Amino acid sequence: MQKVSVFKSKDDVQYIVGTNVRKVCKDKHVNLMEFAEEIDISYEYLRHIVSIGGQKSLSFYSMYKIAKILGISMDQLCEGIFDDEKKYDTDK
């Protein structure tokens, strides 16, 4: 019996990660301009990441730096990505 995952779209994943970054930054009162400097990306790019809609994607390394600097786990940064994943049995 083979299981096949149905993946969320790239846009959905970007939206979820961007929303999580925005929420943690807001909760921790992080200044986005200073934060962008710490993670070595432009303020404009960070604004696009945390904007409604998550308009830009992040490299794995950037996600790691964001999580590390914010003091959260990668699981927390990606929270919600794996919710409601569907598995389909292809042997039917």
DRENTORKOL-3810 file (N, C-alpha, C; in nm, 4 decimals):
REM DRENTORKOL-3810
@n.u->0.0848; n.v->-0.1174; n.w->0.0000; ca.u->0.0000; ca.v->0.0000; ca.w->0.0000; c.u->0.0895; c.v->0.1239; c.w->0.0000
@n.u->0.0841; n.v->0.2034; n.w->-0.1038; ca.u->0.1656; ca.v->0.3231; ca.w->-0.1157; c.u->0.0830; c.v->0.4446; c.w->-0.0779
@n.u->0.1407; n.v->0.5319; n.w->0.0013; ca.u->0.0748; ca.v->0.6566; ca.w->0.0409; c.u->0.1341; c.v->0.7717; c.w->-0.0391
@n.u->0.0502; n.v->0.8607; n.w->-0.0854; ca.u->0.0932; ca.v->0.9764; ca.w->-0.1610; c.u->0.0470; c.v->1.1012; c.w->-0.0870
@n.u->0.1389; n.v->1.1937; n.w->-0.0621; ca.u->0.1039; ca.v->1.3183; ca.w->0.0055; c.u->0.0539; c.v->1.4198; c.w->-0.0961
@n.u->-0.0415; n.v->1.4962; n.w->-0.0549; ca.u->-0.0851; ca.v->1.6102; ca.w->-0.1327; c.u->-0.0254; c.v->1.7317; c.w->-0.0631
@n.u->0.0631; n.v->1.8003; n.w->-0.1318; ca.u->0.1382; ca.v->1.9095; ca.w->-0.0702; c.u->0.0621; c.v->2.0404; c.w->-0.0780
@n.u->0.0881; n.v->2.1253; n.w->0.0217; ca.u->0.0384; ca.v->2.2622; ca.w->0.0149; c.u->0.1162; c.v->2.3329; c.w->-0.0961
@n.u->0.0582; n.v->2.4370; n.w->-0.1494; ca.u->0.1269; ca.v->2.5130; ca.w->-0.2534; c.u->0.2405; c.v->2.5944; c.w->-0.1924
@n.u->0.3332; n.v->2.6355; n.w->-0.2763; ca.u->0.4438; ca.v->2.7207; ca.w->-0.2323; c.u->0.3892; c.v->2.8489; c.w->-0.1698
@n.u->0.2851; n.v->2.9051; n.w->-0.2306; ca.u->0.2243; ca.v->3.0271; ca.w->-0.1776; c.u->0.1674; c.v->3.0050; c.w->-0.0376
@n.u->0.1036; n.v->2.8890; n.w->-0.0158; ca.u->0.0484; ca.v->2.8576; ca.w->0.1163; c.u->0.1587; c.v->2.8474; c.w->0.2211
@n.u->0.2683; n.v->2.7812; n.w->0.1850; ca.u->0.3802; ca.v->2.7641; ca.w->0.2786; c.u->0.4430; c.v->2.9000; c.w->0.3096
@n.u->0.4651; n.v->2.9827; n.w->0.2076; ca.u->0.5200; ca.v->3.1165; ca.w->0.2286; c.u->0.4293; c.v->3.1980; c.w->0.3196
@n.u->0.2995; n.v->3.1881; n.w->0.2977; ca.u->0.2029; ca.v->3.2618; ca.w->0.3798; c.u->0.2117; c.v->3.2175; c.w->0.5264
@n.u->0.2169; n.v->3.0878; n.w->0.5494; ca.u->0.2211; ca.v->3.0350; ca.w->0.6862; c.u->0.3495; c.v->3.0788; c.w->0.7568
@n.u->0.4638; n.v->3.0628; n.w->0.6916; ca.u->0.5911; ca.v->3.1018; ca.w->0.7535; c.u->0.5937; c.v->3.2525; c.w->0.7777
@n.u->0.5520; n.v->3.3299; n.w->0.6797; ca.u->0.5489; ca.v->3.4760; ca.w->0.6954; c.u->0.4590; c.v->3.5188; c.w->0.8089
@n.u->0.3439; n.v->3.4545; n.w->0.8205; ca.u->0.2508; ca.v->3.4851; ca.w->0.9295; c.u->0.3134; c.v->3.4513; c.w->1.0641
@n.u->0.3813; n.v->3.3375; n.w->1.0722; ca.u->0.4454; ca.v->3.2980; ca.w->1.1975; c.u->0.5575; c.v->3.3951; c.w->1.2350
@n.u->0.6370; n.v->3.4379; n.w->1.1381; ca.u->0.7434; ca.v->3.5351; ca.w->1.1650; c.u->0.6818; c.v->3.6654; c.w->1.2131
@n.u->0.5793; n.v->3.7124; n.w->1.1440; ca.u->0.5135; ca.v->3.8382; ca.w->1.1813; c.u->0.4588; c.v->3.8314; c.w->1.3235
@n.u->0.3933; n.v->3.7198; n.w->1.3582; ca.u->0.3336; ca.v->3.7049; ca.w->1.4908; c.u->0.4403; c.v->3.7054; c.w->1.6000
@n.u->0.5469; n.v->3.6299; n.w->1.5802; ca.u->0.6530; ca.v->3.6236; ca.w->1.6821; c.u->0.7206; c.v->3.7594; c.w->1.6969
@n.u->0.7485; n.v->3.8260; n.w->1.5847; ca.u->0.8097; ca.v->3.9589; ca.w->1.5915; c.u->0.7195; c.v->4.0561; c.w->1.6672
@n.u->0.5916; n.v->4.0505; n.w->1.6397; ca.u->0.4970; ca.v->4.1391; ca.w->1.7097; c.u->0.4925; c.v->4.1054; c.w->1.8585
@n.u->0.4820; n.v->3.9759; n.w->1.8914; ca.u->0.4755; ca.v->3.9338; ca.w->2.0315; c.u->0.6013; c.v->3.9731; c.w->2.1094
@n.u->0.7159; n.v->3.9703; n.w->2.0418; ca.u->0.8434; ca.v->3.9998; ca.w->2.1083; c.u->0.8871; c.v->4.1455; c.w->2.0881
@n.u->0.8004; n.v->4.2261; n.w->2.0265; ca.u->0.8282; ca.v->4.3679; ca.w->2.0021; c.u->0.9608; c.v->4.3877; c.w->1.9284
@n.u->0.9795; n.v->4.3087; n.w->1.8236; ca.u->1.1015; ca.v->4.3146; ca.w->1.7437; c.u->1.0888; c.v->4.4254; c.w->1.6402
@n.u->1.1897; n.v->4.5100; n.w->1.6324; ca.u->1.1972; ca.v->4.6132; ca.w->1.5310; c.u->1.2410; c.v->4.5462; c.w->1.4005
@n.u->1.1558; n.v->4.5505; n.w->1.2982; ca.u->1.1842; ca.v->4.4782; ca.w->1.1738; c.u->1.3083; c.v->4.5296; c.w->1.1022
@n.u->1.3359; n.v->4.6581; n.w->1.1114; ca.u->1.4534; ca.v->4.7122; ca.w->1.0435; c.u->1.5810; c.v->4.6558; c.w->1.1072
@n.u->1.5866; n.v->4.6542; n.w->1.2390; ca.u->1.7030; ca.v->4.5990; ca.w->1.3086; c.u->1.7113; c.v->4.4477; c.w->1.2881
@n.u->1.5964; n.v->4.3830; n.w->1.2885; ca.u->1.5912; ca.v->4.2382; ca.w->1.2698; c.u->1.6439; c.v->4.1995; c.w->1.1323
@n.u->1.6060; n.v->4.2745; n.w->1.0302; ca.u->1.6541; ca.v->4.2480; ca.w->0.8938; c.u->1.8065; c.v->4.2544; c.w->0.8887
@n.u->1.8639; n.v->4.3521; n.w->0.9567; ca.u->2.0098; ca.v->4.3629; ca.w->0.9612; c.u->2.0715; c.v->4.2411; c.w->1.0289
@n.u->2.0106; n.v->4.1954; n.w->1.1389; ca.u->2.0639; ca.v->4.0799; ca.w->1.2119; c.u->2.0645; c.v->3.9528; c.w->1.1276
@n.u->1.9602; n.v->3.9355; n.w->1.0450; ca.u->1.9528; ca.v->3.8132; ca.w->0.9643; c.u->2.0119; c.v->3.8324; c.w->0.8251
@n.u->2.0668; n.v->3.9535; n.w->0.8016; ca.u->2.1392; ca.v->3.9837; ca.w->0.6791; c.u->2.0527; c.v->3.9748; c.w->0.5533
@n.u->1.9328; n.v->4.0320; n.w->0.5631; ca.u->1.8484; ca.v->4.0510; ca.w->0.4448; c.u->1.7993; c.v->4.1952; c.w->0.4472
@n.u->1.7541; n.v->4.2450; n.w->0.3347; ca.u->1.7088; ca.v->4.3837; ca.w->0.3300; c.u->1.5762; c.v->4.3982; c.w->0.4053
@n.u->1.5556; n.v->4.5167; n.w->0.4568; ca.u->1.4302; ca.v->4.5472; ca.w->0.5262; c.u->1.3118; c.v->4.5282; c.w->0.4315
@n.u->1.3293; n.v->4.5709; n.w->0.3076; ca.u->1.2220; ca.v->4.5575; ca.w->0.2077; c.u->1.1851; c.v->4.4105; c.w->0.1860
@n.u->1.2865; n.v->4.3254; n.w->0.1775; ca.u->1.2617; ca.v->4.1823; ca.w->0.1579; c.u->1.1890; c.v->4.1236; c.w->0.2791
@n.u->1.2334; n.v->4.1609; n.w->0.3996; ca.u->1.1666; ca.v->4.1134; ca.w->0.5212; c.u->1.0220; c.v->4.1604; c.w->0.5250
@n.u->0.9977; n.v->4.2831; n.w->0.4839; ca.u->0.8588; ca.v->4.3337; ca.w->0.4795; c.u->0.7728; c.v->4.2469; c.w->0.3879
@n.u->0.8276; n.v->4.2033; n.w->0.2768; ca.u->0.7528; ca.v->4.1175; ca.w->0.1851; c.u->0.7291; c.v->3.9792; c.w->0.2451
@n.u->0.8213; n.v->3.9309; n.w->0.3269; ca.u->0.8054; ca.v->3.8008; ca.w->0.3918; c.u->0.6918; c.v->3.8052; c.w->0.4930
@n.u->0.6891; n.v->3.9105; n.w->0.5732; ca.u->0.5913; ca.v->3.9170; ca.w->0.6828; c.u->0.4608; c.v->3.9844; c.w->0.6430
@n.u->0.4529; n.v->4.0339; n.w->0.5197; ca.u->0.3297; ca.v->4.0993; ca.w->0.4758; c.u->0.2174; c.v->3.9971; c.w->0.4627
@n.u->0.0973; n.v->4.0464; n.w->0.4678; ca.u->-0.0178; ca.v->3.9592; ca.w->0.4474; c.u->-0.0029; c.v->3.8976; c.w->0.3090
@n.u->-0.0046; n.v->3.7673; n.w->0.3042; ca.u->0.0117; ca.v->3.6977; ca.w->0.1773; c.u->0.1485; c.v->3.6354; c.w->0.1602
@n.u->0.2428; n.v->3.6697; n.w->0.2462; ca.u->0.3762; ca.v->3.6086; ca.w->0.2385; c.u->0.4314; c.v->3.6106; c.w->0.0981
@n.u->0.4613; n.v->3.7298; n.w->0.0476; ca.u->0.4955; ca.v->3.7467; ca.w->-0.0935; c.u->0.6340; c.v->3.6978; c.w->-0.1328
@n.u->0.7194; n.v->3.6684; n.w->-0.0388; ca.u->0.8548; ca.v->3.6223; ca.w->-0.0698; c.u->0.8842; c.v->3.4947; c.w->0.0081
@n.u->0.9685; n.v->3.4116; n.w->-0.0489; ca.u->1.0070; ca.v->3.2888; ca.w->0.0199; c.u->1.1428; c.v->3.3072; c.w->0.0860
@n.u->1.1757; n.v->3.2152; n.w->0.1741; ca.u->1.3003; ca.v->3.2187; ca.w->0.2486; c.u->1.3823; c.v->3.0938; c.w->0.2190
@n.u->1.5119; n.v->3.1086; n.w->0.2227; ca.u->1.5969; ca.v->2.9900; ca.w->0.2158; c.u->1.5907; c.v->2.9193; c.w->0.3506
@n.u->1.6296; n.v->2.7942; n.w->0.3516; ca.u->1.6325; ca.v->2.7193; ca.w->0.4766; c.u->1.7269; c.v->2.7875; c.w->0.5757
@n.u->1.8403; n.v->2.8361; n.w->0.5260; ca.u->1.9372; ca.v->2.9018; ca.w->0.6135; c.u->1.8799; c.v->3.0297; c.w->0.6739
@n.u->1.8057; n.v->3.1068; n.w->0.5954; ca.u->1.7420; ca.v->3.2278; ca.w->0.6489; c.u->1.6380; c.v->3.1918; c.w->0.7537
@n.u->1.5639; n.v->3.0852; n.w->0.7281; ca.u->1.4653; ca.v->3.0403; ca.w->0.8278; c.u->1.5357; c.v->3.0008; c.w->0.9570
@n.u->1.6488; n.v->2.9311; n.w->0.9446; ca.u->1.7266; ca.v->2.8916; ca.w->1.0614; c.u->1.7717; c.v->3.0145; c.w->1.1405
@n.u->1.8255; n.v->3.1164; n.w->1.0693; ca.u->1.8720; ca.v->3.2377; ca.w->1.1371; c.u->1.7563; c.v->3.3099; c.w->1.2052
@n.u->1.6420; n.v->3.3167; n.w->1.1395; ca.u->1.5246; ca.v->3.3819; ca.w->1.1980; c.u->1.4836; c.v->3.3110; c.w->1.3267
@n.u->1.4723; n.v->3.1795; n.w->1.3200; ca.u->1.4322; ca.v->3.1021; ca.w->1.4383; c.u->1.5330; c.v->3.1210; c.w->1.5509
@n.u->1.6613; n.v->3.1133; n.w->1.5187; ca.u->1.7667; ca.v->3.1248; ca.w->1.6197; c.u->1.7629; c.v->3.2618; c.w->1.6874
@n.u->1.7546; n.v->3.3672; n.w->1.6094; ca.u->1.7548; ca.v->3.5026; ca.w->1.6649; c.u->1.6278; c.v->3.5296; c.w->1.7444
@n.u->1.5136; n.v->3.4766; n.w->1.6988; ca.u->1.3884; ca.v->3.4966; ca.w->1.7719; c.u->1.3757; c.v->3.4048; c.w->1.8934
@n.u->1.4658; n.v->3.3068; n.w->1.9032; ca.u->1.4615; ca.v->3.2150; ca.w->2.0172; c.u->1.3471; c.v->3.1158; c.w->2.0099
@n.u->1.3143; n.v->3.0752; n.w->1.8859; ca.u->1.2086; ca.v->2.9760; ca.w->1.8664; c.u->1.2649; c.v->2.8584; c.w->1.7876
@n.u->1.1913; n.v->2.7493; n.w->1.7864; ca.u->1.2346; ca.v->2.6321; ca.w->1.7106; c.u->1.1900; c.v->2.6443; c.w->1.5650
@n.u->1.2518; n.v->2.5655; n.w->1.4801; ca.u->1.2070; ca.v->2.5592; ca.w->1.3406; c.u->1.0640; c.v->2.5075; c.w->1.3346
@n.u->1.0280; n.v->2.4181; n.w->1.4282; ca.u->0.8898; ca.v->2.3685; ca.w->1.4344; c.u->0.7930; c.v->2.4833; c.w->1.4570
@n.u->0.8273; n.v->2.5749; n.w->1.5463; ca.u->0.7400; ca.v->2.6890; ca.w->1.5720; c.u->0.7311; c.v->2.7798; c.w->1.4497
@n.u->0.8423; n.v->2.7975; n.w->1.3819; ca.u->0.8443; ca.v->2.8816; ca.w->1.2632; c.u->0.7565; c.v->2.8221; c.w->1.1525
@n.u->0.7518; n.v->2.6887; n.w->1.1464; ca.u->0.6760; ca.v->2.6190; ca.w->1.0418; c.u->0.5386; c.v->2.5716; c.w->1.0904
@n.u->0.4997; n.v->2.6124; n.w->1.2092; ca.u->0.3731; ca.v->2.5666; ca.w->1.2666; c.u->0.2563; c.v->2.5946; c.w->1.1718
@n.u->0.1822; n.v->2.4911; n.w->1.1424; ca.u->0.0665; ca.v->2.5030; ca.w->1.0555; c.u->0.0888; c.v->2.4497; c.w->0.9152
@n.u->0.2137; n.v->2.4337; n.w->0.8766; ca.u->0.2414; ca.v->2.3853; ca.w->0.7410; c.u->0.1903; c.v->2.2434; c.w->0.7222
@n.u->0.2074; n.v->2.1611; n.w->0.8248; ca.u->0.1708; ca.v->2.0209; ca.w->0.8107; c.u->0.0307; c.v->1.9889; c.w->0.8599
@n.u->-0.0433; n.v->2.0892; n.w->0.9040; ca.u->-0.1817; ca.v->2.0683; ca.w->0.9456; c.u->-0.2674; c.v->2.0336; c.w->0.8246
@n.u->-0.3605; n.v->1.9455; n.w->0.8460; ca.u->-0.4585; ca.v->1.9088; ca.w->0.7438; c.u->-0.3973; c.v->1.8482; c.w->0.6176
@n.u->-0.2791; n.v->1.7898; n.w->0.6287; ca.u->-0.2225; ca.v->1.7194; ca.w->0.5134; c.u->-0.3062; c.v->1.5945; c.w->0.4902
@n.u->-0.3340; n.v->1.5667; n.w->0.3679; ca.u->-0.4146; ca.v->1.4500; ca.w->0.3333; c.u->-0.3251; c.v->1.3416; c.w->0.2765
@n.u->-0.3568; n.v->1.2200; n.w->0.3078; ca.u->-0.2840; ca.v->1.1058; ca.w->0.2511; c.u->-0.3855; c.v->1.0216; c.w->0.1727
@n.u->-0.3459; n.v->0.9817; n.w->0.0563; ca.u->-0.4339; ca.v->0.9016; ca.w->-0.0269; c.u->-0.3704; c.v->0.7661; c.w->-0.0540
@n.u->-0.4500; n.v->0.6635; n.w->-0.0471; ca.u->-0.4057; ca.v->0.5293; ca.w->-0.0750; c.u->-0.4150; c.v->0.5096; c.w->-0.2263
@n.u->-0.3013; n.v->0.4800; n.w->-0.2892; ca.u->-0.3003; ca.v->0.4656; ca.w->-0.4347; c.u->-0.3285; c.v->0.3245; c.w->-0.4809
@n.u->-0.3494; n.v->0.2292; n.w->-0.3876; ca.u->-0.3746; ca.v->0.0897; ca.w->-0.4258; c.u->-0.5232; c.v->0.0555; c.w->-0.4331
@n.u->-0.6096; n.v->0.1525; n.w->-0.4421; ca.u->-0.7541; ca.v->0.1251; ca.w->-0.4458; c.u->-0.7997; c.v->0.0962; c.w->-0.5859
END
